Amino acid sequence: MAPLWTKMRLDNSTDICSFTSVEGAESRLDILVTANYIGGVSKNYAEHMMRSFEEYLILPQPTQLFVGFDALPVNSPATLAEEELEYRKWICSFLKKKASEQKRFAQSHALFRKNWGHQPGVTMMLLRNSRAEHILMTELDVVFIKPINVAAILEDVEYANSRVTDANLEDMIKVVKFNTETVALTKGSASGPGICLFGKEIRGRTHRFTRTSAFSGLTHLALRSYYTKTVVPQLLKYPPQTNEESMWGITRETMKTVKDFIRWGGTFKLGAIGETASIHVLEHGDTRKREPIRHSFF
């Protein structure tokens, strides 16, 4: 049987262009953006994403930005490869211009995989090149649509987790999800074990968090340790191209008890029940898109 991850897929060899805006201490937060070139619309996505960062995010300082791109499949037409090469030049120039104008990020990086690895491969490339304890994982085609104080959220998570004891380990916040729709209480068989487990509200000093039953790769804050100990081992257990429906099925199956939730879970939506959406996924209008966006890793 062929291995799920070939040596080529596991090869995180990367081309990088980096720009420094502010010299200083080690990054408190790394924003990791997964992407793949899908034609001219990729420029629009990058511009909209950066504009939403500028308008809506209050970030801890210093923060670094990493935008990671998958390689093209080996059978891609030559014309697409030429377009992608031009896009690489454009995105590096774009990030350099933003770094010079705004100094919002201590450093900005564009990373390009040398081998096609799907979204999980890009994720592992980004993790390998970043160092901060906290990460904000998102995608190139996602924009924020209301003010988000990331620095205050991280402080509230630290405060809430400081009150967790051995008797309530299921209250430990490991992931904070940003929502594409109003936060609602999950009901029925999908709500998980215990009448109060999913949907329970945890309060920080200024933010509230609502426990949810599944991790999702769509925009979220997380501890690096959660990725290295939980997410990456799961990524390597399944084929790189495993689709979202399969991943959701795996999640449901492994979280049938409170004990399972403590091991695999720790995911909370930002806000209490009724909190309005904080992010929006832009439309994929380019017919050359080669694969669907994978929002769930396990």
TAUR-V878846 format. One record per residue. N is the residue number from 1. RES is the residue in one small letter. BURIAL is # if it has 16 or more other ideal C-beta (glycine too) atoms within 10 Angstrom, else .. Layout:
n->N res->RES burial->BURIAL
n->N res->RES burial->BURIAL
//
This chain:
n->1 res->m burial->.
n->2 res->a burial->.
n->3 res->p burial->.
n->4 res->l burial->.
n->5 res->w burial->#
n->6 res->t burial->.
n->7 res->k burial->.
n->8 res->m burial->.
n->9 res->r burial->#
n->10 res->l burial->.
n->11 res->d burial->.
n->12 res->n burial->#
n->13 res->s burial->.
n->14 res->t burial->#
n->15 res->d burial->.
n->16 res->i burial->.
n->17 res->c burial->#
n->18 res->s burial->#
n->19 res->f burial->#
n->20 res->t burial->.
n->21 res->s burial->#
n->22 res->v burial->.
n->23 res->e burial->.
n->24 res->g burial->.
n->25 res->a burial->.
n->26 res->e burial->.
n->27 res->s burial->#
n->28 res->r burial->#
n->29 res->l burial->#
n->30 res->d burial->#
n->31 res->i burial->#
n->32 res->l burial->#
n->33 res->v burial->#
n->34 res->t burial->#
n->35 res->a burial->#
n->36 res->n burial->#
n->37 res->y burial->#
n->38 res->i burial->#
n->39 res->g burial->.
n->40 res->g burial->.
n->41 res->v burial->#
n->42 res->s burial->#
n->43 res->k burial->.
n->44 res->n burial->.
n->45 res->y burial->#
n->46 res->a burial->#
n->47 res->e burial->.
n->48 res->h burial->#
n->49 res->m burial->#
n->50 res->m burial->#
n->51 res->r burial->.
n->52 res->s burial->#
n->53 res->f burial->#
n->54 res->e burial->.
n->55 res->e burial->.
n->56 res->y burial->#
n->57 res->l burial->#
n->58 res->i burial->.
n->59 res->l burial->#
n->60 res->p burial->#
n->61 res->q burial->.
n->62 res->p burial->#
n->63 res->t burial->#
n->64 res->q burial->#
n->65 res->l burial->#
n->66 res->f burial->#
n->67 res->v burial->#
n->68 res->g burial->#
n->69 res->f burial->#
n->70 res->d burial->#
n->71 res->a burial->#
n->72 res->l burial->#
n->73 res->p burial->.
n->74 res->v burial->.
n->75 res->n burial->.
n->76 res->s burial->#
n->77 res->p burial->.
n->78 res->a burial->.
n->79 res->t burial->.
n->80 res->l burial->#
n->81 res->a burial->.
n->82 res->e burial->.
n->83 res->e burial->#
n->84 res->e burial->#
n->85 res->l burial->.
n->86 res->e burial->.
n->87 res->y burial->#
n->88 res->r burial->#
n->89 res->k burial->.
n->90 res->w burial->.
n->91 res->i burial->#
n->92 res->c burial->#
n->93 res->s burial->.
n->94 res->f burial->#
n->95 res->l burial->#
n->96 res->k burial->#
n->97 res->k burial->.
n->98 res->k burial->#
n->99 res->a burial->#
n->100 res->s burial->.
n->101 res->e burial->.
n->102 res->q burial->.
n->103 res->k burial->.
n->104 res->r burial->#
n->105 res->f burial->#
n->106 res->a burial->#
n->107 res->q burial->#
n->108 res->s burial->#
n->109 res->h burial->#
n->110 res->a burial->#
n->111 res->l burial->#
n->112 res->f burial->#
n->113 res->r burial->#
n->114 res->k burial->.
n->115 res->n burial->#
n->116 res->w burial->#
n->117 res->g burial->#
n->118 res->h burial->#
n->119 res->q burial->#
n->120 res->p burial->#
n->121 res->g burial->#
n->122 res->v burial->#
n->123 res->t burial->#
n->124 res->m burial->#
n->125 res->m burial->#
n->126 res->l burial->#
n->127 res->l burial->#
n->128 res->r burial->.
n->129 res->n burial->#
n->130 res->s burial->#
n->131 res->r burial->.
n->132 res->a burial->#
n->133 res->e burial->.
n->134 res->h burial->#
n->135 res->i burial->#
n->136 res->l burial->#
n->137 res->m burial->#
n->138 res->t burial->#
n->139 res->e burial->#
n->140 res->l burial->#
n->141 res->d burial->#
n->142 res->v burial->#
n->143 res->v burial->#
n->144 res->f burial->#
n->145 res->i burial->#
n->146 res->k burial->.
n->147 res->p burial->.
n->148 res->i burial->#
n->149 res->n burial->#
n->150 res->v burial->#
n->151 res->a burial->#
n->152 res->a burial->.
n->153 res->i burial->#
n->154 res->l burial->#
n->155 res->e burial->#
n->156 res->d burial->#
n->157 res->v burial->#
n->158 res->e burial->.
n->159 res->y burial->.
n->160 res->a burial->#
n->161 res->n burial->#
n->162 res->s burial->.
n->163 res->r burial->.
n->164 res->v burial->.
n->165 res->t burial->.
n->166 res->d burial->.
n->167 res->a burial->.
n->168 res->n burial->.
n->169 res->l burial->.
n->170 res->e burial->#
n->171 res->d burial->#
n->172 res->m burial->#
n->173 res->i burial->#
n->174 res->k burial->#
n->175 res->v burial->#
n->176 res->v burial->#
n->177 res->k burial->#
n->178 res->f burial->#
n->179 res->n burial->#
n->180 res->t burial->#
n->181 res->e burial->.
n->182 res->t burial->.
n->183 res->v burial->#
n->184 res->a burial->.
n->185 res->l burial->.
n->186 res->t burial->.
n->187 res->k burial->.
n->188 res->g burial->.
n->189 res->s burial->.
n->190 res->a burial->.
n->191 res->s burial->.
n->192 res->g burial->#
n->193 res->p burial->.
n->194 res->g burial->.
n->195 res->i burial->.
n->196 res->c burial->.
n->197 res->l burial->#
n->198 res->f burial->#
n->199 res->g burial->#
n->200 res->k burial->#
n->201 res->e burial->.
n->202 res->i burial->#
n->203 res->r burial->.
n->204 res->g burial->#
n->205 res->r burial->.
n->206 res->t burial->.
n->207 res->h burial->#
n->208 res->r burial->#
n->209 res->f burial->#
n->210 res->t burial->#
n->211 res->r burial->#
n->212 res->t burial->#
n->213 res->s burial->#
n->214 res->a burial->#
n->215 res->f burial->#
n->216 res->s burial->#
n->217 res->g burial->#
n->218 res->l burial->#
n->219 res->t burial->#
n->220 res->h burial->#
n->221 res->l burial->#
n->222 res->a burial->#
n->223 res->l burial->#
n->224 res->r burial->.
n->225 res->s burial->.
n->226 res->y burial->#
n->227 res->y burial->#
n->228 res->t burial->.
n->229 res->k burial->.
n->230 res->t burial->#
n->231 res->v burial->#
n->232 res->v burial->#
n->233 res->p burial->.
n->234 res->q burial->#
n->235 res->l burial->#
n->236 res->l burial->.
n->237 res->k burial->.
n->238 res->y burial->#
n->239 res->p burial->.
n->240 res->p burial->#
n->241 res->q burial->.
n->242 res->t burial->#
n->243 res->n burial->.
n->244 res->e burial->#
n->245 res->e burial->.
n->246 res->s burial->.
n->247 res->m burial->#
n->248 res->w burial->#
n->249 res->g burial->.
n->250 res->i burial->#
n->251 res->t burial->#
n->252 res->r burial->.
n->253 res->e burial->.
n->254 res->t burial->.
n->255 res->m burial->#
n->256 res->k burial->.
n->257 res->t burial->.
n->258 res->v burial->#
n->259 res->k burial->.
n->260 res->d burial->.
n->261 res->f burial->#
n->262 res->i burial->.
n->263 res->r burial->.
n->264 res->w burial->#
n->265 res->g burial->#
n->266 res->g burial->#
n->267 res->t burial->#
n->268 res->f burial->#
n->269 res->k burial->#
n->270 res->l burial->#
n->271 res->g burial->#
n->272 res->a burial->.
n->273 res->i burial->.
n->274 res->g burial->.
n->275 res->e burial->#
n->276 res->t burial->.
n->277 res->a burial->.
n->278 res->s burial->#
n->279 res->i burial->#
n->280 res->h burial->#
n->281 res->v burial->.
n->282 res->l burial->.
n->283 res->e burial->.
n->284 res->h burial->.
n->285 res->g burial->.
n->286 res->d burial->.
n->287 res->t burial->.
n->288 res->r burial->.
n->289 res->k burial->.
n->290 res->r burial->.
n->291 res->e burial->.
n->292 res->p burial->.
n->293 res->i burial->#
n->294 res->r burial->#
n->295 res->h burial->#
n->296 res->s burial->#
n->297 res->f burial->#
n->298 res->f burial->#
//
